[in-house]
Amino acid sequence: MGFTATGIAASSLAAKMMSAAAIANGGGIAAGGVVATLQSVGAAGLSTSSNIILGSVGAAVGALLRNSTGS
């Protein structure tokens, strides 16, 4: 997905989600939002099963954001 311990990986789904969220929020990423939460999870290094569940949720939200921005 691209949410890593060192930040969001370039050209990843996470980077696309971050871009869409920034566009939707006028250039910033909301604290406590989906992208910020998933990055926190990536930095914390949760279990594989937790990452799969959260990644699936993040992918669904990313798809919704992408559809809403027309990208």
C-alpha positions in Angstrom: 0.0 0.0 0.0 2.9 2.4 0.7 2.4 3.3 4.3 5.9 2.6 5.7 7.8 3.2 9.0 9.7 6.0 7.2 6.8 7.7 5.5 4.6 7.3 2.5 6.4 5.6 -0.4 6.5 7.4 -3.7 4.2 6.3 -6.5 2.2 4.0 -4.2 -1.5 3.8 -3.5 -0.7 5.7 -0.3 0.8 8.5 -2.3 -2.3 8.6 -4.5 -4.6 8.6 -1.4 -2.5 11.4 0.1 -2.7 13.5 -3.0 -6.5 13.0 -3.3 -7.0 13.9 0.4 -4.8 17.0 0.0 -6.8 18.2 -3.0 -10.1 17.6 -1.2 -8.9 19.4 1.9 -7.4 22.5 0.1 -3.8 21.3 0.3 -3.5 19.8 3.7 -4.0 16.4 5.3 -6.5 16.3 8.1 -5.2 15.0 11.5 -7.2 11.9 12.4 -8.2 11.4 8.8 -7.9 8.1 6.9 -4.5 8.9 5.4 -3.0 10.1 8.7 -4.4 7.1 10.5 -3.0 4.6 8.0 0.4 6.3 8.1 0.4 6.0 11.9 -0.4 2.3 11.5 2.4 1.9 9.0 4.8 3.7 11.3 3.7 1.5 14.3 4.4 -1.7 12.4 1.2 -3.6 13.3 0.7 -7.3 12.6 0.2 -8.6 9.0 -3.5 -9.3 9.6 -4.1 -5.8 11.0 -2.3 -4.3 8.0 -4.4 -6.4 5.6 -7.6 -5.3 7.2 -6.6 -1.6 7.4 -5.1 -1.8 3.9 -8.4 -3.1 2.5 -10.3 -0.3 4.2 -7.8 2.3 3.0 -8.0 1.0 -0.6 -11.8 1.3 -0.5 -11.6 4.8 0.8 -8.9 5.7 -1.7 -11.2 4.4 -4.5 -14.0 6.5 -3.2 -11.8 9.6 -3.1 -10.5 8.9 -6.6 -14.0 8.7 -7.9 -15.1 11.8 -6.1 -12.2 13.9 -7.5 -12.6 12.6 -11.0 -9.0 11.4 -11.3 
